[in-house]
Amino acid sequence: MELMKLRPLIVLIILLLTCSACSSQLVKGQAPLVSVSLIAMTDGALSTRFDIRNINDVEMVVDAVDITLRVRDADFMRYDSALNLTIGPNATEEARIELPATEYARDLLIALENGEQISLPFLLDGKVHTRDDGFLKFRYDGHIYPMPGRPGQFRSATTSSRNER
């Protein structure tokens, strides 16, 4: 008889233990998703906006970034510098980078804007340094397209990615 009274309590304890064992694990230490949201060419300079999305369930503090954008196996732009960016869990922040445009980059974007090219295939390769996880590498393939009605502005579409530690 005593066992029958304890049965609901035993079932409840087993249920709670099962639920806690099945709970999702905290995502931590994963490289962010990095994308080129805008490239603008003005007076010999490239102004580039990168979206950096933290896919982790914890805050990410980025203190340095090394990004290389390659088009047709040649450097289109390269940025390696300190950065002070705090990204909340599962949030996206924007990093704006302004660099002098190389002749190579300028010629490619002019050809793209004039319709001589439909798109420019790219490889976005780099790493971020975070306070908690050290260096996190990323690599994305995609294409750069002109923005209709916005001379000198270009957007990108990513087609594949490979993140690594």
N, C-alpha and C positions, 0 to 999 in steps of 0.2 A: 503494500500500500504506500509506503514512504517513497518508494522508487517512482511510483506513478505521479506523485506530487512534484518530484524533482525533474521529471521528464521535460516539461516546457522550458525549464531553466537550462538544461543540458542542450536542448535543441537550439536555444537562443545563443548560447556560448559557441557552439559549433558553427552556427550561421555567421556570427560576428568574426570568428577566426577565418572562415572561408572568404568572407568579403574583404577583409584586410589583406589577405594573401593575393587576391585577384586585383587589387587596386593598381592603377597605372603607375609606372615608374616615372620619376622626375627626369625630364630631358635636360641634360647639362653637358657642356663641353663640346657642343656641335658648332661647326663653322657657320657663320651667318650666310644668308642668301644675299648676294651682291648683284645688283643690276645697274645698267646705265639707263637712267630715266631721261636724260637730255644732254645733247652736245650742241653747243652754240658757238659759231665761229664769227668773231668780230675783230676787225682791225688787227689781224695777225695773232689773235689769242684764241685759245679753246677754253670755254667755260663748260665744265662737265659736272652734272649732278649724278651722284650715285645713291641709290637706295640701298640701305644696309638693314636687312631684316633679321632680327634675332629670333631663331626658331626654338630657343631654349625656354624652359619654364622658370628661369632665374634671370635676373638683370645681368647684362653684359657691359663691361666697361672697356672700350677700345681705346688704347693709348698710342697705337701706331698702326700704319697701314702701308702696304707695298702693293701697288696695283700696276699691272702692265696690260694695255689694250693693244693687241696685235691684229693687223689687217694684212692679209696675203703674206704671212710669215715675216712681216717687218713691224718694228715698233711704230705704232700710231701715236701713242702717248704713254708716259711712265711717270708714276708719282710714288715716292717713297719718303715718308715724313711722319713726324709725330702727329697725333690726332687726339682730341679730347672729346669723346663721344660716349654718352651713356644711353644704352638702349634697354628699355623695359622688356619684361618677359613677353614673348610673342608680339613684339612691336617693331615698327620700322622707323628709322631715322634717316635723314638726308645729309650727305656730305657733299659740299661744293668745292670743286677744285678748279683753279684757273692756272693755265700754263701757256707759255708761248707755243703757237702752232708751228710745227715743223713744215717744211715745204712739202714733204710727202703727204702729211695729213691734209694740208690745205688743198693740194691738187686732187686728192681723192674726194674730199667733200664738195669741191666745185664740180667735179665730174658727176657726182651723185645728184647734186642740186640741178644741174643742167640736163639731166635725163640721160646722160651717156652711160650711166650704170643704174640698174634697178635697185640694187642693194649692195652693201659691202659686208662680206662674211668676216666675223671677228672671233678672236679668242681673248677672253678676259681671264687673266691668270693673276693670282696674288695670294696674300695672306694678311690677316689682321693679328695684332698682338693684343691679348686681353689680360687684364690684371689677374684673373683667376685661373685661366687655362693656357696661358702662354700663346704660342703661335698656332693659328688655325688656318689651314690652306683651303683655297677654293679655286675652281676652274669652270668656266662657262663658255659655251659656243653660242653664237647667234648671228644676227644680221642688223646692220644699221640702215635706216630708211630716212628719206627726207620727210619733214612734216609739211603736209599740204597747206598752202597759204601762209607759211611762216618761213620766209627766206632766211637762210643761215642757221636754221634749227633742224636737228635730227633726233630721232628716237631709235630705240633698239628693241629687238625681240630676241629672247633667249630660247634656244632650241634644245639644249642639253646641258647637263651639269655633272660635275664630279667633285665632291668635297672630300678632303682627306685631312688627317691629323698630322 
